[in-house]
Amino acid sequence: MQDFSKGAAWMKGRVIPIDEAVISVTDWGLTHSDITYDVVGVWEGAFFRLDAYLERFEASMAALRLDVGMDLATIRQVLHRMVATSGLHHSYCAMVASRGSPIIPGSRDPRDCANHFYAWNVPYIHVIPTEVAERGAHLKIATARRIPPDSVDPRAKNYHWGDFTRGLFEAKEAGFDTTVLLDHAGNLTEGPGFNIFAVKDSAIITPELGCLEGITRRTVLEIAEDLGLPTAIRALPLAEFIEADEVFTATTGGGPVPVVKVDDRHFSNGAPGPVTQQIRADYWQWMMDPRFREEIAYPA
């Protein structure tokens, strides 16, 4: 009997244990980071906002000129089948489109590659660990600057993490939990796997450029609107960010997470702020809202 306790993968029409999933060493997704993906959360046996994640994945494939020969209805079926087979009721579920290996060996023409789709899911991942989220995260502003969007478009989710990885090394070695990057104009962009928010006089501000248009980011802005809080998507200079009343992150892997320290600046007296706590609480209520859930039919 196959063991899916660590997760599952769908590759070439089959659901297999994740430990058995492999791609070719000549795949441009590996050798050139020529790939796009998206990640949807599964909570209490249901996908959260799956339509939105599928639509963004389709847009990312179009932006990178990837054609995997599957429509969204088929991809949806694959994700359902894979997660149901894994038996995981709380899961981090990825869908991936890769450029693939050149059909003509040695070709440097991306049009000569066989694009392909695969997917995988593992037990639910908290990008910022739950114990850190409870006390509030400590962020370090990276010296590395975010890859410019006219070089790599951050709206098409990608594996170009050289800038993030450099920032993570700096943060971890300095005793911080994670990092956030500026663009070359000195404005906030995003962190490795999360969007960033500032709260000032109960208004919520999040960067416009240099970042993924996150589904959790969208959810946070919708929650804020329901709460009657003003919101803005615009440039967020570092000087303004540092003077915020509260700071928090938002990600599919863990939702909104309070930040209580950025470099040497402490926020909310070193404790999660009230606006962040309200949005975080509402987010987890939304995770159970039937409007946004798509139940998975697990085998009996």
Secondary structure, 3 states (H helix, E strand, C coil): CCCCCCCEEEECCEEEEHHHCCCCCCCHHHHCCCEEEEEEEEECCEEECHHHHHHHHHHHHHHCCCCCCCCHHHHHHHHHHHHHHHCCCCEEEEEEEECCCECCCCCCCHHHECCEEEEEEEECCCCCCHHHHHHCEEEEEEEEECCCCCCCCCCCCCCCCHHHHHHHHHHHHCCCCEEEEECCCCEECEECCEEEEEEECCEEEECCCCCCCCHHHHHHHHHHHHCCCCEEECCCEHHHHHCCCEEEEEECCCEEEEEEEECCEECHHHCCCHHHHHHHHHHHHHCCCCCCEEECCCCC
